[in-house]
Amino acid sequence: MVKNLLIVNIGLFAIGNFIRFDINGLFSFYGFSSPEFQPYQLFTHMFLHANLGHLFSNMIGLFFFGSMLEKFWGSNKFLTYYIVTGLGAGILYGAVNFYEYKQTEKAMYAYAEHPTPEGYFTFLRDNYPRFRGNEAILNIGEKFDESPKSQELAQTSVSAVKKITGWIRDTPMLGASGAIFGLIIAMAMLFPNTMLYLLFPPIPIKMKYFALFYGLYSIYSIVKAAPNDNVAHFAHLGGMLIGFIMIKIWDKDRKNFY
């Protein structure tokens, strides 16, 4: 099953990058509020990747962790776990995206009624923390701050705020990362003391600490919201959460850990 999943992921990446067919645009997962959303995207997004690095990192995790879990569970149970954690990651991401969009939409309407330089930067800080990495958006606020009575700049700032709201609604999510993080938490719960020998950095680490590090890093990344961070960290946490619940249900009577 791991081999089949590798073939599907790599094959779809090849189709999207070497054949003129916008497979990512059609099958990535758009937010529940987006007019581009289709229910099947909750499933199809987990087989698509944005670039070669994205594909490589996920397929390495699938190959190493997935192979062990498939041997432990069997192919059918492994596939069930993989798909459910991927779906769970998409649903959690979609729920968070829906909430963020509605909060941003509410703030957008409030700002459109009374646009001010201070209100513009407040909107950015509260709803678009990555604005410092977008020079065009930042320049609008700086120019408006220099000429706060300019109606033209006021309308330009309103247009920018509406555009940001649209970005939050319509930015798609894709990748197997949610399911891969589900595999990571499964390995940590079933084989917590298994040693991993990392290449970067070149140190040994127990599986339980490896999973803890990635979970904490995802939380940190959400809080920090770096300007160039386009990773769907909530999807990672969603995969881990659903995986944790499934392992607890499946192995509630198990006493042996490896």
Buried (B, 14 or more C-beta within 10 A) or exposed (E): BBEEBBEEBBEBBEBBBEEEEEBBEBBBBBBBBBEBBEEEBBBBBBBBBBEEEBBEBBBEBBEEBBBBBBEBBEEEBBBBBBBBBBBBBBBBBBBBBBEBBEEBBEBBEEBBEEBBBEBBBEBBEEBBBBBBEBEEBBEBBEBBBEEEEEEEBBEBBBEBBBEBBBEBBBBBBBBBBBBBBBBBBBBBBBBBEBEBEEEEEEEEBBBBEBBBEBBEEBBEBBEEEEEEBEBBBBBBBBBBBBBBBBBEEBBEEEEEEE
